[in-house]
Amino acid sequence: MVKLASARESRMYGSRLARKRSEYINAGLYVFATVVLGCGFAAQFSNEPKSGLVLLLISLALIIVVNIHDLIAHLAGIDYRLPLMEFDTQLALVEFAVPVVQALGALLSFLGILFLLIQAEKGYGYYKFEKHALNMLIAGPALWVLGSIHNSCQIYERADGHVQILQESVHIPFLMGSLLFLVGAIINSREQTRIDSSWHGVIG
């Protein structure tokens, strides 16, 4: 996690030890959430796909928490004075917008998967949940793609070369991963629509 380098340079919130501990926990949670997310998708191919949905919910909840922490840390860097964003494009479009957009994307994906889990538990009488879930699972990754594009616009003047290399090595995989999520969600939605149309045609 190197997104907060500039904020850390401009302001230290809390003691140095507490700050570093918080950042290590934050980074660890992000890595753990990514692993759980992958396990959740892999579990969809098992005999218990519902367990995979639960894992996805856990990972998305962690991603929401991490991004909210990032947002708070960025705002701490300017003493929570939001009007200052008028004078710094990066502050507004990256350090503020990215955590917000990423958290909203994770929240929409969380709700979409929750609706699918409710439908799986309650039965197909809750078919309306599926429509809303598919829309949310498209909107969530779309926000992730937007956040990834914004995230690639950041420049750290006080960060050393090692940090810059780490940051650049994250941008492209993050953008490609978000884009793949979006493409997969759109293809899945169109496939479900085609199946539903065929089913209604058979019934008719």
C-alpha positions as CSV (number, residue, x, y, z in Angstrom):
1,M,0.0,0.0,0.0
2,V,1.8,3.1,-1.2
3,K,-1.2,5.2,-2.1
4,L,-0.9,7.3,1.0
5,A,2.8,8.4,0.7
6,S,2.1,12.0,0.0
7,A,-0.4,12.3,2.9
8,R,2.0,10.7,5.3
9,E,4.7,13.3,4.3
10,S,2.4,16.2,4.8
11,R,0.8,15.2,8.1
12,M,1.3,12.5,10.8
13,Y,-1.9,11.5,12.5
14,G,-1.3,9.7,15.8
15,S,2.0,8.6,17.0
16,R,4.6,7.3,14.5
17,L,4.4,3.7,15.9
18,A,0.6,3.7,15.8
19,R,0.6,5.1,12.3
20,K,2.9,2.5,11.0
21,R,1.0,-0.3,12.7
22,S,-2.2,1.0,11.2
23,E,-0.8,1.1,7.7
24,Y,0.6,-2.5,8.0
25,I,-2.8,-3.7,9.2
26,N,-4.4,-1.8,6.3
27,A,-2.1,-3.3,3.7
28,G,-2.4,-6.8,5.3
29,L,-6.2,-6.6,5.2
30,Y,-6.1,-5.6,1.5
31,V,-3.9,-8.6,0.6
32,F,-6.0,-10.9,2.7
33,A,-9.2,-9.5,1.1
34,T,-7.7,-10.2,-2.3
35,V,-6.9,-13.8,-1.4
36,V,-10.3,-14.4,0.0
37,L,-11.8,-12.8,-3.1
38,G,-9.9,-15.3,-5.3
39,C,-11.0,-18.2,-3.0
40,G,-14.6,-17.1,-3.3
41,F,-14.5,-17.2,-7.1
42,A,-12.7,-20.5,-7.1
43,A,-15.4,-21.9,-4.7
44,Q,-18.1,-21.2,-7.3
45,F,-16.8,-24.2,-9.2
46,S,-17.2,-26.5,-6.1
47,N,-20.2,-28.5,-4.9
48,E,-21.0,-25.7,-2.4
49,P,-21.1,-22.5,-4.4
50,K,-23.0,-20.7,-1.6
51,S,-19.8,-20.9,0.5
52,G,-18.1,-19.0,-2.3
53,L,-20.7,-16.3,-2.1
54,V,-20.1,-15.9,1.6
55,L,-16.3,-15.6,1.0
56,L,-17.0,-12.9,-1.6
57,L,-19.1,-11.0,0.9
58,I,-16.3,-11.2,3.5
59,S,-13.7,-10.0,1.0
60,L,-15.8,-7.1,-0.3
61,A,-16.6,-6.0,3.3
62,L,-12.8,-5.9,4.0
63,I,-12.2,-3.9,0.8
64,I,-14.8,-1.4,1.9
65,V,-13.2,-1.0,5.3
66,V,-9.7,-0.5,3.8
67,N,-10.9,2.1,1.4
68,I,-12.7,4.0,4.1
69,H,-9.5,4.0,6.1
70,D,-7.6,5.3,3.1
71,L,-10.2,8.1,2.7
72,I,-9.9,9.1,6.4
73,A,-6.1,9.1,6.2
74,H,-6.1,11.3,3.1
75,L,-8.5,13.7,4.8
76,A,-6.3,13.8,7.8
77,G,-3.5,15.0,5.6
78,I,-5.5,18.3,5.0
79,D,-7.1,18.5,8.5
80,Y,-10.4,17.5,6.9
81,R,-10.6,20.9,5.1
82,L,-12.5,19.8,2.0
83,P,-12.4,23.3,0.3
84,L,-8.6,22.8,-0.1
85,M,-9.4,20.3,-2.9
86,E,-10.2,23.3,-5.2
87,F,-6.5,24.1,-5.3
88,D,-5.2,20.5,-5.9
89,T,-6.5,18.4,-8.7
90,Q,-4.7,15.2,-7.6
91,L,-6.1,15.6,-4.1
92,A,-9.7,15.8,-5.4
93,L,-9.5,13.3,-8.2
94,V,-7.1,10.7,-6.7
95,E,-6.7,10.9,-2.9
96,F,-10.4,11.7,-2.3
97,A,-12.2,10.3,-5.3
98,V,-10.4,7.0,-5.6
99,P,-11.2,5.6,-2.1
100,V,-14.8,6.8,-2.4
101,V,-15.3,5.3,-5.8
102,Q,-13.6,2.0,-4.8
103,A,-15.7,1.8,-1.6
104,L,-18.9,2.4,-3.5
105,G,-18.0,-0.1,-6.2
106,A,-17.3,-2.7,-3.5
107,L,-20.6,-1.8,-1.7
108,L,-22.6,-2.3,-4.9
109,S,-20.8,-5.6,-5.6
110,F,-21.5,-6.6,-2.0
111,L,-25.2,-5.9,-2.3
112,G,-25.4,-7.7,-5.6
113,I,-23.8,-10.9,-4.2
114,L,-26.0,-10.6,-1.1
115,F,-29.1,-10.5,-3.3
116,L,-27.8,-13.6,-5.1
117,L,-27.3,-15.4,-1.8
118,I,-30.8,-14.4,-0.7
119,Q,-32.2,-15.8,-3.9
120,A,-30.2,-19.0,-3.5
121,E,-31.5,-19.4,0.1
122,K,-35.1,-18.4,-0.5
123,G,-35.7,-20.0,-3.9
124,Y,-36.6,-18.7,-7.3
125,G,-39.6,-16.8,-6.0
126,Y,-37.2,-14.0,-5.4
127,Y,-36.3,-13.8,-9.1
128,K,-36.5,-9.9,-9.0
129,F,-33.4,-10.0,-6.7
130,E,-31.4,-11.5,-9.6
131,K,-32.1,-8.6,-11.9
132,H,-31.1,-6.1,-9.4
133,A,-28.0,-8.2,-8.4
134,L,-26.8,-8.4,-12.1
135,N,-27.2,-4.6,-12.5
136,M,-25.2,-4.0,-9.2
137,L,-22.5,-6.5,-10.3
138,I,-22.0,-4.4,-13.5
139,A,-22.1,-1.0,-11.7
140,G,-19.6,-2.2,-9.0
141,P,-16.8,-3.2,-11.4
142,A,-17.6,-0.1,-13.5
143,L,-16.8,2.1,-10.5
144,W,-13.6,0.0,-9.9
145,V,-12.5,0.7,-13.5
146,L,-13.2,4.4,-13.0
147,G,-11.2,4.3,-9.7
148,S,-8.3,2.5,-11.4
149,I,-8.1,5.2,-14.1
150,H,-8.2,7.9,-11.4
151,N,-5.6,6.0,-9.4
152,S,-3.2,6.0,-12.4
153,C,-3.1,9.8,-12.4
154,Q,-1.3,10.2,-9.1
155,I,2.2,11.6,-8.8
156,Y,4.2,11.5,-5.6
157,E,6.8,14.3,-5.6
158,R,8.4,13.2,-2.3
159,A,8.3,9.4,-2.8
160,D,11.6,7.7,-3.7
161,G,12.2,5.6,-6.9
162,H,11.4,2.3,-5.1
163,V,7.9,3.6,-4.1
164,Q,7.3,4.9,-7.6
165,I,8.2,1.6,-9.2
166,L,5.9,-0.3,-6.7
167,Q,3.0,2.1,-7.5
168,E,3.5,1.7,-11.3
169,S,3.6,-2.1,-10.9
170,V,0.1,-1.9,-9.3
171,H,-1.6,0.4,-11.7
172,I,-1.9,-1.8,-14.8
173,P,-2.8,-5.1,-13.0
174,F,-5.4,-3.2,-11.0
175,L,-6.9,-1.6,-14.1
176,M,-6.9,-4.9,-16.0
177,G,-8.4,-6.8,-13.1
178,S,-11.2,-4.3,-12.7
179,L,-11.8,-4.3,-16.5
180,L,-12.0,-8.1,-16.5
181,F,-14.5,-8.0,-13.6
182,L,-16.6,-5.6,-15.7
183,V,-16.5,-7.6,-18.9
184,G,-17.3,-10.8,-17.0
185,A,-20.3,-9.1,-15.3
186,I,-21.6,-7.8,-18.6
187,I,-21.3,-11.2,-20.3
188,N,-22.9,-12.9,-17.4
189,S,-25.8,-10.4,-17.4
190,R,-26.4,-10.9,-21.2
191,E,-26.2,-14.6,-20.8
192,Q,-28.8,-14.6,-18.0
193,T,-31.1,-12.4,-20.0
194,R,-30.9,-14.8,-23.0
195,I,-31.6,-17.8,-20.7
196,D,-34.6,-16.0,-19.2
197,S,-36.0,-15.0,-22.6
198,S,-35.7,-18.6,-23.8
199,W,-37.4,-19.9,-20.7
200,H,-40.3,-17.4,-21.1
201,G,-40.6,-18.4,-24.7
202,V,-40.9,-22.1,-23.8
203,I,-43.6,-21.3,-21.1
204,G,-45.5,-19.1,-23.6
